[in-house]
Amino acid sequence: MNLPNKITMARIFLIPLFLVVYLVEPFPELPNMWLALALFVIAAATDALDGYLARKLKLVTNFGKLIDPLADKLLVCSVLVAFTATGLVPAWATILIIAREFYISGFRQLALEQNLVVAATNFGKVKTTFQITLIVYVILPWPFDFFIFAPVTLGLIIATVVVTLWSGWDYTAKNLHIFKG
């Protein structure tokens, strides 16, 4: 268990901590929202850090290749389910995003069985940026009625879902050969 993999595991362990802080008193206690935001930002930042260290220190492992994308998906999907439970993100959006994440995980597993690695694409990084932006936007303890900005929120949700699904299509289109294996 090298340092990048430990950082990835830390991201996974931050998920239940985030959920407890967020779900205990999701709206009345604004300090909880700041703590939830901090926990999410730290967890999201570990994604960039572990990858950077793995490449820089030449510590890329098969375990890291498997667990890092799973940790990312666990983080985003857990937060979106919590948002859906508290009524901030519609279930259809959460379901579509989770479906894409499961599909890509299966797709990558199929590739691994053929000794192929499906590398992250720039579109996948754009998808991650949209998802993180949406999550931060929703967590932010706004000092005014959040629902005043319902059109902005809905627009960001729709854009995130579209980019997420499009990136899944992009992975598939660029790697159709995996289905022939």
Buried (B, 14 or more C-beta within 10 A) or exposed (E): EBEBBEBBBBBBEBBEBBBEBBEEEBEEBEEBBBBBBEBBBBBBEBBEBBBEBBEEEEBBBEBBBBBBBBBBBBBBBBBBBBBBBEEBBBEEBBBBBBEBBEBBBEBBEBBBEEEBEBEBBEBBEBBBEBBBEBBEBBBEBBEEEBEEBEEEBEEBBEEBBEBBBBBBEBBBEEBEEBEEE
